[in-house]
Amino acid sequence: MDIERRLIRNLDIPLIATTLALVAFGLVAVYSATYSLSPADPFVFVRRQLVWALVGIAGAAGILLTDYRQWGRLARLIYLITLAILAAVPLFAPNIQGASRWLVIGPVQLQPAEFAKLAVIVTLARRLSLGPIERPADLVGPLLHVALPMALIVLQPDLGTSLIFVVILFGMLYVAGTPVKYLLVLGATGIAVFLVAAFVSSQGWVPIFKEYQLRRLFIFLNPYQDRTGDGWNVIQSMIAIGSGGFFGKGLFAGSQTQLAFLPARHTDFIFSVIAEELGFLGAFCLLCLYLLLLVRGIRLVAYAKDTFGVLIITGVVSMLFGHILINVGMTLGVMPVTGLPLPFASVGGTSLVSNLLGVGMILNVHMRRHKILF
């Protein structure tokens, strides 16, 4: 018990404080975005989000009880269970809006792909910690390791989440010491394969991507070519962000938000709500909190006592960075609409819990950075 107290004293308070601030910021944004959706109970969405936040915090606290090195010993089992669950999702998950991504357990909907990201981070960290990548052939194992769960997620279909696996892979490969020239070649090859797949799908030769996915991927180049169709979401988002000005229109006062011009305002486009109602100042404060979170995570990498711990932190930071970059870029119209939530802000229980568990993983590695704590 004495040792446990010493471990608890070794928790990183700045990381915890920043995470809780982001959760609180998100709850305020969710309430403003959703209170008019259910006039009979305006707190229904924010109350549900708060419950998920408490579940995530409790889960993160539970993660701290186990030495992260034990995860490495169970890496193979974790990976196989993850693949089995992802393979079972299309078989058991109901079709919701054309996708089978959520397992329904009573009143609760869970999206296994969110937890799969954390499982892949742990298991890939274990694989990469076993030895350096010195030859192109050494990349085959890590690529297949990530490609299998990615393929199962694409089949759901969930292209947005699969993109996060790519960000995680590149971030962890880089920190693991993979030569930059290998990463550049790998990135160029991946882009080429993606473009060929998109072209083949658009021609109807092989249906690799769904038609709506192709429209979303390319409409961001000029959303005004279909301003009342696929371009509507992006256009309304840009209007909302631009109309917020410096100080914003105030909570509950955003016209695009409260008059329901902005679709998915509590999920995919929560950043647009924040920018419209809290203005540039509010959006800037949120981005500063994200920056603090990421910088703190990167800083803690330097204190990890082994390669396995370094790569776990790197994977979680890469995951959060990918979500923030793609979601904010999507709302600004500079990236395709992929349906990725904004960490700690968008409504979505599984996403919020997954992000909090990721922070718990970082804290776990950091609090055990020394073999003996005095």
TORKOL-4160 file (C-alpha; in steps of 0.2 Angstrom, whole numbers, padded with zeros to 4 digits, m for minus):
374
<pt num="1" X="0000" Y="0000" Z="0000"/>
<pt num="2" X="0015" Y="0011" Z="0004"/>
<pt num="3" X="0021" Y="0009" Z="m0014"/>
<pt num="4" X="0004" Y="0012" Z="m0021"/>
<pt num="5" X="0004" Y="0029" Z="m0012"/>
<pt num="6" X="0020" Y="0034" Z="m0020"/>
<pt num="7" X="0014" Y="0029" Z="m0037"/>
<pt num="8" X="m0002" Y="0040" Z="m0034"/>
<pt num="9" X="0009" Y="0055" Z="m0030"/>
<pt num="10" X="0018" Y="0052" Z="m0046"/>
<pt num="11" X="0003" Y="0056" Z="m0056"/>
<pt num="12" X="0004" Y="0070" Z="m0069"/>
<pt num="13" X="m0007" Y="0083" Z="m0062"/>
<pt num="14" X="m0006" Y="0095" Z="m0077"/>
<pt num="15" X="m0012" Y="0081" Z="m0089"/>
<pt num="16" X="m0026" Y="0077" Z="m0078"/>
<pt num="17" X="m0031" Y="0095" Z="m0076"/>
<pt num="18" X="m0031" Y="0098" Z="m0095"/>
<pt num="19" X="m0041" Y="0083" Z="m0098"/>
<pt num="20" X="m0055" Y="0087" Z="m0085"/>
<pt num="21" X="m0055" Y="0105" Z="m0092"/>
<pt num="22" X="m0058" Y="0098" Z="m0110"/>
<pt num="23" X="m0072" Y="0087" Z="m0103"/>
<pt num="24" X="m0080" Y="0102" Z="m0094"/>
<pt num="25" X="m0079" Y="0112" Z="m0110"/>
<pt num="26" X="m0087" Y="0098" Z="m0120"/>
<pt num="27" X="m0101" Y="0097" Z="m0108"/>
<pt num="28" X="m0105" Y="0115" Z="m0110"/>
<pt num="29" X="m0104" Y="0114" Z="m0129"/>
<pt num="30" X="m0115" Y="0099" Z="m0129"/>
<pt num="31" X="m0129" Y="0107" Z="m0118"/>
<pt num="32" X="m0129" Y="0122" Z="m0129"/>
<pt num="33" X="m0130" Y="0112" Z="m0145"/>
<pt num="34" X="m0144" Y="0100" Z="m0139"/>
<pt num="35" X="m0155" Y="0108" Z="m0126"/>
<pt num="36" X="m0167" Y="0113" Z="m0140"/>
<pt num="37" X="m0167" Y="0095" Z="m0147"/>
<pt num="38" X="m0178" Y="0089" Z="m0133"/>
<pt num="39" X="m0188" Y="0103" Z="m0125"/>
<pt num="40" X="m0196" Y="0091" Z="m0113"/>
<pt num="41" X="m0179" Y="0087" Z="m0105"/>
<pt num="42" X="m0166" Y="0099" Z="m0111"/>
<pt num="43" X="m0153" Y="0090" Z="m0101"/>
<pt num="44" X="m0155" Y="0073" Z="m0108"/>
<pt num="45" X="m0139" Y="0073" Z="m0120"/>
<pt num="46" X="m0128" Y="0082" Z="m0107"/>
<pt num="47" X="m0133" Y="0071" Z="m0093"/>
<pt num="48" X="m0130" Y="0056" Z="m0104"/>
<pt num="49" X="m0113" Y="0063" Z="m0109"/>
<pt num="50" X="m0109" Y="0066" Z="m0090"/>
<pt num="51" X="m0113" Y="0048" Z="m0086"/>
<pt num="52" X="m0101" Y="0042" Z="m0100"/>
<pt num="53" X="m0088" Y="0054" Z="m0093"/>
<pt num="54" X="m0089" Y="0047" Z="m0076"/>
<pt num="55" X="m0088" Y="0029" Z="m0083"/>
<pt num="56" X="m0072" Y="0035" Z="m0093"/>
<pt num="57" X="m0064" Y="0043" Z="m0078"/>
<pt num="58" X="m0068" Y="0027" Z="m0067"/>
<pt num="59" X="m0061" Y="0016" Z="m0081"/>
<pt num="60" X="m0045" Y="0027" Z="m0082"/>
<pt num="61" X="m0043" Y="0025" Z="m0063"/>
<pt num="62" X="m0045" Y="0006" Z="m0065"/>
<pt num="63" X="m0031" Y="0006" Z="m0078"/>
<pt num="64" X="m0019" Y="0014" Z="m0066"/>
<pt num="65" X="m0021" Y="m0001" Z="m0055"/>
<pt num="66" X="m0012" Y="m0013" Z="m0067"/>
<pt num="67" X="0007" Y="m0011" Z="m0072"/>
<pt num="68" X="0007" Y="m0007" Z="m0090"/>
<pt num="69" X="0020" Y="m0020" Z="m0093"/>
<pt num="70" X="0008" Y="m0033" Z="m0090"/>
<pt num="71" X="m0002" Y="m0028" Z="m0106"/>
<pt num="72" X="0013" Y="m0032" Z="m0116"/>
<pt num="73" X="0013" Y="m0050" Z="m0109"/>
<pt num="74" X="m0005" Y="m0051" Z="m0115"/>
<pt num="75" X="m0003" Y="m0043" Z="m0132"/>
<pt num="76" X="m0006" Y="m0058" Z="m0142"/>
<pt num="77" X="m0023" Y="m0062" Z="m0133"/>
<pt num="78" X="m0028" Y="m0044" Z="m0134"/>
<pt num="79" X="m0025" Y="m0043" Z="m0152"/>
<pt num="80" X="m0035" Y="m0059" Z="m0156"/>
<pt num="81" X="m0050" Y="m0054" Z="m0145"/>
<pt num="82" X="m0050" Y="m0037" Z="m0154"/>
<pt num="83" X="m0050" Y="m0045" Z="m0171"/>
<pt num="84" X="m0064" Y="m0057" Z="m0166"/>
<pt num="85" X="m0075" Y="m0043" Z="m0159"/>
<pt num="86" X="m0072" Y="m0033" Z="m0175"/>
<pt num="87" X="m0076" Y="m0048" Z="m0186"/>
<pt num="88" X="m0092" Y="m0051" Z="m0176"/>
<pt num="89" X="m0099" Y="m0033" Z="m0177"/>
<pt num="90" X="m0106" Y="m0034" Z="m0195"/>
<pt num="91" X="m0115" Y="m0050" Z="m0190"/>
<pt num="92" X="m0123" Y="m0044" Z="m0174"/>
<pt num="93" X="m0124" Y="m0025" Z="m0175"/>
<pt num="94" X="m0140" Y="m0017" Z="m0181"/>
<pt num="95" X="m0140" Y="m0007" Z="m0197"/>
<pt num="96" X="m0140" Y="0011" Z="m0192"/>
<pt num="97" X="m0140" Y="0024" Z="m0206"/>
<pt num="98" X="m0132" Y="0012" Z="m0218"/>
<pt num="99" X="m0118" Y="0006" Z="m0206"/>
<pt num="100" X="m0116" Y="m0008" Z="m0194"/>
<pt num="101" X="m0104" Y="m0001" Z="m0181"/>
<pt num="102" X="m0113" Y="m0002" Z="m0165"/>
<pt num="103" X="m0117" Y="m0016" Z="m0153"/>
<pt num="104" X="m0133" Y="m0014" Z="m0144"/>
<pt num="105" X="m0133" Y="m0020" Z="m0126"/>
<pt num="106" X="m0150" Y="m0015" Z="m0118"/>
<pt num="107" X="m0151" Y="0004" Z="m0118"/>
<pt num="108" X="m0132" Y="0005" Z="m0122"/>
<pt num="109" X="m0124" Y="0007" Z="m0139"/>
<pt num="110" X="m0105" Y="0003" Z="m0140"/>
<pt num="111" X="m0094" Y="0005" Z="m0155"/>
<pt num="112" X="m0080" Y="m0008" Z="m0154"/>
<pt num="113" X="m0069" Y="0001" Z="m0166"/>
<pt num="114" X="m0066" Y="0015" Z="m0153"/>
<pt num="115" X="m0058" Y="0002" Z="m0141"/>
<pt num="116" X="m0049" Y="m0007" Z="m0155"/>
<pt num="117" X="m0038" Y="0009" Z="m0157"/>
<pt num="118" X="m0032" Y="0007" Z="m0140"/>
<pt num="119" X="m0029" Y="m0012" Z="m0142"/>
<pt num="120" X="m0019" Y="m0009" Z="m0158"/>
<pt num="121" X="m0009" Y="0004" Z="m0149"/>
<pt num="122" X="m0004" Y="m0008" Z="m0135"/>
<pt num="123" X="m0001" Y="m0023" Z="m0146"/>
<pt num="124" X="0009" Y="m0013" Z="m0160"/>
<pt num="125" X="0019" Y="m0005" Z="m0146"/>
<pt num="126" X="0024" Y="m0023" Z="m0140"/>
<pt num="127" X="0028" Y="m0028" Z="m0158"/>
<pt num="128" X="0039" Y="m0013" Z="m0161"/>
<pt num="129" X="0048" Y="m0014" Z="m0144"/>
<pt num="130" X="0055" Y="m0031" Z="m0149"/>
<pt num="131" X="0067" Y="m0024" Z="m0161"/>
<pt num="132" X="0071" Y="m0010" Z="m0173"/>
<pt num="133" X="0066" Y="m0008" Z="m0191"/>
<pt num="134" X="0081" Y="m0008" Z="m0201"/>
<pt num="135" X="0076" Y="m0015" Z="m0218"/>
<pt num="136" X="0060" Y="m0013" Z="m0228"/>
<pt num="137" X="0055" Y="m0031" Z="m0225"/>
<pt num="138" X="0054" Y="m0027" Z="m0206"/>
<pt num="139" X="0039" Y="m0016" Z="m0210"/>
<pt num="140" X="0028" Y="m0031" Z="m0216"/>
<pt num="141" X="0024" Y="m0037" Z="m0199"/>
<pt num="142" X="0018" Y="m0020" Z="m0192"/>
<pt num="143" X="0009" Y="m0016" Z="m0208"/>
<pt num="144" X="m0001" Y="m0032" Z="m0207"/>
<pt num="145" X="m0004" Y="m0030" Z="m0189"/>
<pt num="146" X="m0013" Y="m0013" Z="m0192"/>
<pt num="147" X="m0021" Y="m0018" Z="m0209"/>
<pt num="148" X="m0031" Y="m0033" Z="m0202"/>
<pt num="149" X="m0041" Y="m0022" Z="m0189"/>
<pt num="150" X="m0042" Y="m0008" Z="m0202"/>
<pt num="151" X="m0050" Y="m0019" Z="m0215"/>
<pt num="152" X="m0063" Y="m0026" Z="m0203"/>
<pt num="153" X="m0067" Y="m0008" Z="m0198"/>
<pt num="154" X="m0068" Y="m0002" Z="m0217"/>
<pt num="155" X="m0081" Y="m0016" Z="m0220"/>
<pt num="156" X="m0093" Y="m0009" Z="m0206"/>
<pt num="157" X="m0091" Y="0003" Z="m0216"/>
<pt num="158" X="m0081" Y="0016" Z="m0206"/>
<pt num="159" X="m0068" Y="0025" Z="m0216"/>
<pt num="160" X="m0065" Y="0039" Z="m0204"/>
<pt num="161" X="m0060" Y="0028" Z="m0190"/>
<pt num="162" X="m0049" Y="0018" Z="m0201"/>
<pt num="163" X="m0039" Y="0033" Z="m0206"/>
<pt num="164" X="m0035" Y="0036" Z="m0187"/>
<pt num="165" X="m0026" Y="0019" Z="m0188"/>
<pt num="166" X="m0015" Y="0026" Z="m0201"/>
<pt num="167" X="m0010" Y="0041" Z="m0191"/>
<pt num="168" X="m0006" Y="0029" Z="m0176"/>
<pt num="169" X="0004" Y="0018" Z="m0187"/>
<pt num="170" X="0015" Y="0032" Z="m0194"/>
<pt num="171" X="0017" Y="0041" Z="m0177"/>
<pt num="172" X="0023" Y="0025" Z="m0168"/>
<pt num="173" X="0034" Y="0019" Z="m0183"/>
<pt num="174" X="0043" Y="0036" Z="m0183"/>
<pt num="175" X="0046" Y="0036" Z="m0164"/>
<pt num="176" X="0051" Y="0018" Z="m0165"/>
<pt num="177" X="0066" Y="0023" Z="m0176"/>
<pt num="178" X="0060" Y="0019" Z="m0193"/>
<pt num="179" X="0070" Y="0028" Z="m0206"/>
<pt num="180" X="0061" Y="0043" Z="m0213"/>
<pt num="181" X="0064" Y="0038" Z="m0231"/>
<pt num="182" X="0054" Y="0022" Z="m0228"/>
<pt num="183" X="0040" Y="0032" Z="m0220"/>
<pt num="184" X="0040" Y="0044" Z="m0235"/>
<pt num="185" X="0039" Y="0029" Z="m0248"/>
<pt num="186" X="0026" Y="0021" Z="m0237"/>
<pt num="187" X="0015" Y="0036" Z="m0237"/>
<pt num="188" X="0017" Y="0040" Z="m0255"/>
<pt num="189" X="0012" Y="0022" Z="m0259"/>
<pt num="190" X="m0003" Y="0023" Z="m0248"/>
<pt num="191" X="m0009" Y="0039" Z="m0256"/>
<pt num="192" X="m0007" Y="0031" Z="m0273"/>
<pt num="193" X="m0016" Y="0015" Z="m0268"/>
<pt num="194" X="m0030" Y="0025" Z="m0261"/>
<pt num="195" X="m0032" Y="0036" Z="m0276"/>
<pt num="196" X="m0032" Y="0021" Z="m0287"/>
<pt num="197" X="m0045" Y="0013" Z="m0276"/>
<pt num="198" X="m0056" Y="0029" Z="m0277"/>
<pt num="199" X="m0055" Y="0029" Z="m0296"/>
<pt num="200" X="m0059" Y="0011" Z="m0298"/>
<pt num="201" X="m0074" Y="0013" Z="m0286"/>
<pt num="202" X="m0080" Y="0029" Z="m0295"/>
<pt num="203" X="m0080" Y="0020" Z="m0311"/>
<pt num="204" X="m0090" Y="0006" Z="m0304"/>
<pt num="205" X="m0077" Y="m0007" Z="m0308"/>
<pt num="206" X="m0075" Y="m0013" Z="m0291"/>
<pt num="207" X="m0085" Y="m0006" Z="m0276"/>
<pt num="208" X="m0071" Y="m0003" Z="m0264"/>
<pt num="209" X="m0079" Y="0012" Z="m0257"/>
<pt num="210" X="m0097" Y="0016" Z="m0255"/>
<pt num="211" X="m0105" Y="0030" Z="m0266"/>
<pt num="212" X="m0108" Y="0041" Z="m0252"/>
<pt num="213" X="m0090" Y="0039" Z="m0246"/>
<pt num="214" X="m0084" Y="0045" Z="m0262"/>
<pt num="215" X="m0095" Y="0060" Z="m0263"/>
<pt num="216" X="m0089" Y="0065" Z="m0245"/>
<pt num="217" X="m0071" Y="0063" Z="m0250"/>
<pt num="218" X="m0071" Y="0074" Z="m0265"/>
<pt num="219" X="m0085" Y="0087" Z="m0261"/>
<pt num="220" X="m0074" Y="0097" Z="m0249"/>
<pt num="221" X="m0064" Y="0102" Z="m0265"/>
<pt num="222" X="m0079" Y="0113" Z="m0270"/>
<pt num="223" X="m0094" Y="0111" Z="m0258"/>
<pt num="224" X="m0104" Y="0124" Z="m0268"/>
<pt num="225" X="m0106" Y="0112" Z="m0282"/>
<pt num="226" X="m0119" Y="0103" Z="m0272"/>
<pt num="227" X="m0124" Y="0116" Z="m0260"/>
<pt num="228" X="m0141" Y="0108" Z="m0255"/>
<pt num="229" X="m0135" Y="0091" Z="m0255"/>
<pt num="230" X="m0118" Y="0084" Z="m0250"/>
<pt num="231" X="m0110" Y="0101" Z="m0248"/>
<pt num="232" X="m0123" Y="0107" Z="m0236"/>
<pt num="233" X="m0115" Y="0101" Z="m0220"/>
<pt num="234" X="m0098" Y="0109" Z="m0224"/>
<pt num="235" X="m0106" Y="0126" Z="m0230"/>
<pt num="236" X="m0117" Y="0128" Z="m0215"/>
<pt num="237" X="m0102" Y="0124" Z="m0204"/>
<pt num="238" X="m0091" Y="0137" Z="m0212"/>
<pt num="239" X="m0105" Y="0150" Z="m0211"/>
<pt num="240" X="m0107" Y="0146" Z="m0192"/>
<pt num="241" X="m0088" Y="0147" Z="m0189"/>
<pt num="242" X="m0087" Y="0163" Z="m0199"/>
<pt num="243" X="m0102" Y="0172" Z="m0191"/>
<pt num="244" X="m0095" Y="0169" Z="m0173"/>
<pt num="245" X="m0083" Y="0184" Z="m0175"/>
<pt num="246" X="m0071" Y="0186" Z="m0161"/>
<pt num="247" X="m0082" Y="0185" Z="m0146"/>
<pt num="248" X="m0096" Y="0174" Z="m0153"/>
<pt num="249" X="m0115" Y="0176" Z="m0152"/>
<pt num="250" X="m0116" Y="0169" Z="m0135"/>
<pt num="251" X="m0122" Y="0152" Z="m0128"/>
<pt num="252" X="m0139" Y="0147" Z="m0135"/>
<pt num="253" X="m0138" Y="0161" Z="m0147"/>
<pt num="254" X="m0130" Y="0154" Z="m0163"/>
<pt num="255" X="m0142" Y="0156" Z="m0177"/>
<pt num="256" X="m0135" Y="0141" Z="m0187"/>
<pt num="257" X="m0135" Y="0130" Z="m0172"/>
<pt num="258" X="m0151" Y="0134" Z="m0164"/>
<pt num="259" X="m0161" Y="0136" Z="m0180"/>
<pt num="260" X="m0155" Y="0119" Z="m0185"/>
<pt num="261" X="m0146" Y="0124" Z="m0201"/>
<pt num="262" X="m0130" Y="0115" Z="m0195"/>
<pt num="263" X="m0133" Y="0096" Z="m0196"/>
<pt num="264" X="m0125" Y="0084" Z="m0183"/>
<pt num="265" X="m0121" Y="0099" Z="m0172"/>
<pt num="266" X="m0118" Y="0089" Z="m0157"/>
<pt num="267" X="m0107" Y="0076" Z="m0165"/>
<pt num="268" X="m0097" Y="0079" Z="m0180"/>
<pt num="269" X="m0099" Y="0098" Z="m0180"/>
<pt num="270" X="m0098" Y="0102" Z="m0162"/>
<pt num="271" X="m0082" Y="0113" Z="m0166"/>
<pt num="272" X="m0093" Y="0124" Z="m0177"/>
<pt num="273" X="m0105" Y="0127" Z="m0163"/>
<pt num="274" X="m0091" Y="0132" Z="m0151"/>
<pt num="275" X="m0084" Y="0144" Z="m0164"/>
<pt num="276" X="m0101" Y="0152" Z="m0168"/>
<pt num="277" X="m0107" Y="0154" Z="m0150"/>
<pt num="278" X="m0090" Y="0157" Z="m0142"/>
<pt num="279" X="m0082" Y="0165" Z="m0156"/>
<pt num="280" X="m0063" Y="0165" Z="m0161"/>
<pt num="281" X="m0059" Y="0167" Z="m0143"/>
<pt num="282" X="m0068" Y="0152" Z="m0137"/>
<pt num="283" X="m0062" Y="0141" Z="m0151"/>
<pt num="284" X="m0044" Y="0147" Z="m0148"/>
<pt num="285" X="m0046" Y="0142" Z="m0130"/>
<pt num="286" X="m0052" Y="0125" Z="m0134"/>
<pt num="287" X="m0037" Y="0123" Z="m0147"/>
<pt num="288" X="m0025" Y="0129" Z="m0133"/>
<pt num="289" X="m0032" Y="0115" Z="m0122"/>
<pt num="290" X="m0029" Y="0102" Z="m0135"/>
<pt num="291" X="m0012" Y="0109" Z="m0138"/>
<pt num="292" X="m0008" Y="0108" Z="m0120"/>
<pt num="293" X="m0014" Y="0090" Z="m0119"/>
<pt num="294" X="m0004" Y="0085" Z="m0134"/>
<pt num="295" X="0012" Y="0094" Z="m0129"/>
<pt num="296" X="0011" Y="0086" Z="m0111"/>
<pt num="297" X="0009" Y="0069" Z="m0119"/>
<pt num="298" X="0024" Y="0072" Z="m0130"/>
<pt num="299" X="0034" Y="0078" Z="m0115"/>
<pt num="300" X="0030" Y="0063" Z="m0104"/>
<pt num="301" X="0037" Y="0052" Z="m0118"/>
<pt num="302" X="0054" Y="0058" Z="m0112"/>
<pt num="303" X="0051" Y="0051" Z="m0095"/>
<pt num="304" X="0045" Y="0033" Z="m0100"/>
<pt num="305" X="0058" Y="0020" Z="m0094"/>
<pt num="306" X="0056" Y="0008" Z="m0108"/>
<pt num="307" X="0052" Y="0008" Z="m0127"/>
<pt num="308" X="0036" Y="m0001" Z="m0124"/>
<pt num="309" X="0030" Y="0014" Z="m0113"/>
<pt num="310" X="0037" Y="0026" Z="m0125"/>
<pt num="311" X="0027" Y="0019" Z="m0139"/>
<pt num="312" X="0011" Y="0017" Z="m0129"/>
<pt num="313" X="0011" Y="0036" Z="m0126"/>
<pt num="314" X="0015" Y="0040" Z="m0144"/>
<pt num="315" X="0001" Y="0029" Z="m0150"/>
<pt num="316" X="m0012" Y="0038" Z="m0139"/>
<pt num="317" X="m0005" Y="0056" Z="m0143"/>
<pt num="318" X="m0006" Y="0051" Z="m0162"/>
<pt num="319" X="m0024" Y="0045" Z="m0160"/>
<pt num="320" X="m0029" Y="0061" Z="m0151"/>
<pt num="321" X="m0020" Y="0072" Z="m0164"/>
<pt num="322" X="m0027" Y="0063" Z="m0179"/>
<pt num="323" X="m0045" Y="0066" Z="m0172"/>
<pt num="324" X="m0042" Y="0084" Z="m0168"/>
<pt num="325" X="m0034" Y="0088" Z="m0185"/>
<pt num="326" X="m0047" Y="0079" Z="m0196"/>
<pt num="327" X="m0062" Y="0085" Z="m0186"/>
<pt num="328" X="m0057" Y="0103" Z="m0185"/>
<pt num="329" X="m0051" Y="0102" Z="m0203"/>
<pt num="330" X="m0068" Y="0095" Z="m0208"/>
<pt num="331" X="m0078" Y="0109" Z="m0200"/>
<pt num="332" X="m0067" Y="0122" Z="m0209"/>
<pt num="333" X="m0069" Y="0114" Z="m0226"/>
<pt num="334" X="m0051" Y="0109" Z="m0229"/>
<pt num="335" X="m0053" Y="0091" Z="m0226"/>
<pt num="336" X="m0067" Y="0078" Z="m0231"/>
<pt num="337" X="m0081" Y="0074" Z="m0220"/>
<pt num="338" X="m0077" Y="0058" Z="m0212"/>
<pt num="339" X="m0088" Y="0057" Z="m0197"/>
<pt num="340" X="m0074" Y="0058" Z="m0184"/>
<pt num="341" X="m0079" Y="0065" Z="m0167"/>
<pt num="342" X="m0070" Y="0079" Z="m0158"/>
<pt num="343" X="m0061" Y="0072" Z="m0143"/>
<pt num="344" X="m0069" Y="0075" Z="m0126"/>
<pt num="345" X="m0082" Y="0087" Z="m0135"/>
<pt num="346" X="m0093" Y="0077" Z="m0147"/>
<pt num="347" X="m0108" Y="0067" Z="m0141"/>
<pt num="348" X="m0103" Y="0049" Z="m0141"/>
<pt num="349" X="m0101" Y="0038" Z="m0126"/>
<pt num="350" X="m0089" Y="0025" Z="m0133"/>
<pt num="351" X="m0078" Y="0039" Z="m0140"/>
<pt num="352" X="m0077" Y="0049" Z="m0124"/>
<pt num="353" X="m0073" Y="0033" Z="m0114"/>
<pt num="354" X="m0060" Y="0028" Z="m0126"/>
<pt num="355" X="m0051" Y="0045" Z="m0125"/>
<pt num="356" X="m0051" Y="0045" Z="m0106"/>
<pt num="357" X="m0045" Y="0027" Z="m0106"/>
<pt num="358" X="m0031" Y="0033" Z="m0118"/>
<pt num="359" X="m0026" Y="0047" Z="m0105"/>
<pt num="360" X="m0026" Y="0034" Z="m0092"/>
<pt num="361" X="m0014" Y="0023" Z="m0102"/>
<pt num="362" X="m0002" Y="0038" Z="m0103"/>
<pt num="363" X="m0004" Y="0041" Z="m0084"/>
<pt num="364" X="0000" Y="0023" Z="m0081"/>
<pt num="365" X="0016" Y="0023" Z="m0090"/>
<pt num="366" X="0022" Y="0040" Z="m0082"/>
<pt num="367" X="0018" Y="0035" Z="m0064"/>
<pt num="368" X="0029" Y="0019" Z="m0066"/>
<pt num="369" X="0043" Y="0028" Z="m0075"/>
<pt num="370" X="0055" Y="0022" Z="m0061"/>
<pt num="371" X="0057" Y="0005" Z="m0054"/>
<pt num="372" X="0059" Y="0011" Z="m0036"/>
<pt num="373" X="0050" Y="0028" Z="m0031"/>
<pt num="374" X="0056" Y="0037" Z="m0016"/>
